[in-house]
């Protein structure tokens, strides 16, 4: 029997059981944007059907992993007509490989740069690098069969996702209007976007803490002691963030990290605030990419000839590229965001060593997958497969010879 991490043997004569650890299967990490998932499901021409077969073959041969993300889940949920087919496909390709949510990845990257800022850089372990972006090791053996249960989403959950998407779109429209009225050059726009990220988190945290203090000042004496025993306004409690909003929790846990590095620090909040204003902060990959993408979009909104208008999907696309590009070997995006990401002033492929594809160069993507099949089937890879599939061993040996 083969499970995720071991091969288990049982003697048919005596029943004795032993196990050997499975080797890791180094794989290419490929992110398929929702446009690719949708195109494969709708299969308007033979290319997408063939692509589906190529992906399944490479996954079965343990050569690639196509983990799914929160964006796949949410965007599929909002497509009522294709919802079930989209979910079935991205889970079929991903198996149990799931990318961590953007908030977790942002915190991990920020914490790493914060520690470097404090003079305590983290030691790197390449074997555990996957923990930064994936729920489980994508380089483990992927089983032949995965069973999952599918339940129709509650209408209120779908409504909440749609409302959040609408609010984000409206916010981007307001930002676009600001850029139209306050045009700036690209470098200035990048700096403004990066600074706005840190400032918004700091302001949200400060408002929450100040709100707690305001409530304290309004309480009568008989309630004040009870309130202080629960909320403890003005006192930093390591185990209890002052709110559940992702940005507030992120600031809180960064403050906790400050105290780990500097146990005697009396004001960890000010240290985090200083870090958000530092040059070290600009090295955080997701912020570097997202600031450049948003700054480029801002420039396009200022065009006199054909100004670009924000799209409802923009936030998903910016988040997906900025969050996952540093960890992927290849990404299949929509045409516009591939072109944006490849622009010289952004250069995601060159700066983060990831290949980008879209419908406009889909044949190149098919060629890339074929190259993986040819170059990835090394003698070492054959030996790993033969451990799992001993009946393949003669054919694999003959192929090598």
C-alpha angles and dihedrals in degrees: 000000000000122000131171098289109009145048110223121205126194124191110234090209104048103011094236112159127211133166138204125201116253116238118242117258109220104221139182111249109224124186115205111199118220090260089064093046090050093047092052092049094049092040096193090175138017094262093074093047090051091046090054090054092048092051093048091048094051091046091051091050089053092241101119140024123208104190119190126231141206088264091062090051096049099040091048090049090057093053101081096180097049100025099115095042093049093050092046091053101046091046092046091055095040099042103182095338109116129170117231116253116269093248091059093047092047090053092048092051093044092049091052092052092042090057090049088050089053091049095253107104117188119250111243125231112188091197090063097039090107090068089072094065111010135062092223135011105285089198093067122102112286112219125234093242135034123185121202135166121237121206126181109252117250110258091235091056091051090048091050092052091049092048091050090050090049092049091050091049091050090049090052090050089054091049090049090053090050091053091049090055095039107038116190137175120263098260091048091049091050091052092047092050093049093047092047091057094057094038093053092052093048093048093049091051094045093048091052093050092044089049090056090051091049091054090050091056091053098051122101118238097261091058099036098078092048091048093049092050091056106032102024095200115210092019119104109229111195094203098046125057113207091240144006100240109119093236093050092049090048092056090045094053092045087055088052089053090052089056091050090056095036109028092179096051107128096193113034091165092066090050091054090046091052090048091054088057095046132100088241089067090060090062093066103114100220092048093045092053098039093047091052093046093048092045090053091049088048090055090051091053088059094057114125094206104047114353115203117240121212114258126216090242096050096095092051091049095047091047094047095050096042095044103040107026094083090059103040131086091206139004130198107210137167115279097256097051093044088054091046093048092050095052113120095244090054104027098172092172094053098041098041102029097238128135116229126207137173140170090283091063099025093134088060088054091052088050091050090054091049090053089053090054092050100042098032097059094082124158089259091054091048090053091052091051091047089058090058097035107032090172087066093055098094093048092045091048091049091049091053092049 
